[in-house]
Amino acid sequence: MNAPTVRVLYIDDEENNLNAFKASFRRQYEIYTATSAAEGLKILENIDVHVIIADQKMPEMTGVQFFKSITHTFPDPVRILLTGYTDIEALADAINHGDIYRYITKPWSDLELHNSIKNAYDAYKSKIDLRNKIAELEKTNDELNRFIYSISHELRAPLVSVIGIVNLVKMEDLFESSGEYWSLIETCSNKLDYYIQKTLQYYKNNKNITEHSQVDFRKLISELIDLYSYTDRETQFNIKIDQEVDFMGDAFRIEVILGNLISNAIKYQKTTEANKKVNIDIVVTTQHVEISINDNGMGILNEHLEKIFTQFFKSKNHHGSGLGLFIVKEALNKINGKISVISDIAIGTTFKIKIPNGTNQ
Amino acid sequence: MAQISDQKRVMIIDDNEVDLKINSKIISITKLFDEVIICQSAEEALNFLQRNLGDNQILPNFILLDIQMPEMDGFEFLEHYRKLPVSFTQTCWIAMLSSTLDFGDIQKAEANPYVVKLLKKPLKPAELQEILNRYYK
């Protein structure tokens, strides 16, 4: 493999130094020289340079001043400063402001300078490689997310047609006509729809944009209860909402979080319980909102408590997707919220959430 | 408001034949409308409306409009719909009907002055009934 071409720009007002440098290194590097900062800048504008060596003591502009002046315009080339022994102040300034990779004293030793350029080039290359890798990963990630989104849409459209047909069968009183087949189709379709909806929620939560809008918890909670208690009319809700002040936050994520928790509270009831209950307590202050969702359902085993927020964790006996609480946790992470859980098989489960109020930001 | 005929007519615009069949069947079972006008594309619907402008015995008084359709989608249809004479558009409300769960779509739809609601597929008769009660006294 051929050694890569390393392009070095050397700026020094003393032409003898430039010539000596060229004589020593012309075989190893592609060398560009300039006798002033202004001339160096011109070269930078036209040539993709990897390593810049600048002399500190130059009329008009010093090496450090030059490096400072290109911090934003040419951040990539790695910088080496050449200067005399005694110039401690220049050295401090260079390290603090010039983003200098190496400091080499004059007169240089060829070996030392050669090694420094080599190392500087490696540093340059890893910086660029890393940036390319990040860009590549972001692109892949983005494509994957878009794929998830579009496939979920495409899958959901025909599924919704199937659910529509089942509804039609009910309306025409044919639901019981083939034993339990129709009800099995309905159960499977609803389950599939649930998975697709969770996948979409996961996708949307993955996007980094956070929304900042007013949240009215009374309205939100009553909408969510209407939505999720649709299939279960037995559960009693006790709702206490204390919201005297405005709350600003990410309405979509808050809806996803509360929706998942309320739907879980309804879904994981004890079948034998006569008084199925869900208590929702919300207190909004100018600092944050504290939400507690408590049920007298089947509870969570102690040894499972640590795992419930991980992706695809599901308990053996219950039919979940293993996504609900994972999405809750991910969504809370994005909006700096916190969640804790207390559960007892005999008593039920309580989730407590705290989300900062965006009005004081 | 302009004179409306006694007959209640709904136009369903959807490229998906299965959904067209399901939804027109639901409407005929529930008898929420007397007549269903079926259009398999937004262009077909626009042509029908333009051809029959002024004829209150043929024009619909309600439209169920799908969002995702090839060529002209539901939102583009609304752009053209705006340009129809007010004498017609003020007698005919639109509900969008879609399997979308996209927050943006929902907000965009309900912000449109002609759209009363975005209904999620599958169409539920109770939801449709509620809209009709509210907008057609």
Chai-1 contact restraints between the chains, C-beta under 6 A:
chainA,res_idxA,chainB,res_idxB,connection_type,confidence,min_distance_angstrom,max_distance_angstrom,comment,restraint_id
A,R156,B,S99,contact,1.0,0.0,6.0,A-B,restraint_1
A,A157,B,S99,contact,1.0,0.0,6.0,A-B,restraint_2
A,V160,B,S99,contact,1.0,0.0,6.0,A-B,restraint_3
A,V160,B,K121,contact,1.0,0.0,6.0,A-B,restraint_4
A,V160,B,P122,contact,1.0,0.0,6.0,A-B,restraint_5
A,S161,B,V18,contact,1.0,0.0,6.0,A-B,restraint_6
A,S161,B,D19,contact,1.0,0.0,6.0,A-B,restraint_7
A,I163,B,P122,contact,1.0,0.0,6.0,A-B,restraint_8
A,G164,B,I22,contact,1.0,0.0,6.0,A-B,restraint_9
A,G164,B,P122,contact,1.0,0.0,6.0,A-B,restraint_10
A,N167,B,P122,contact,1.0,0.0,6.0,A-B,restraint_11
A,L168,B,I22,contact,1.0,0.0,6.0,A-B,restraint_12
A,L168,B,K25,contact,1.0,0.0,6.0,A-B,restraint_13
A,M171,B,I29,contact,1.0,0.0,6.0,A-B,restraint_14
A,L200,B,L101,contact,1.0,0.0,6.0,A-B,restraint_15
A,F252,B,F103,contact,1.0,0.0,6.0,A-B,restraint_16
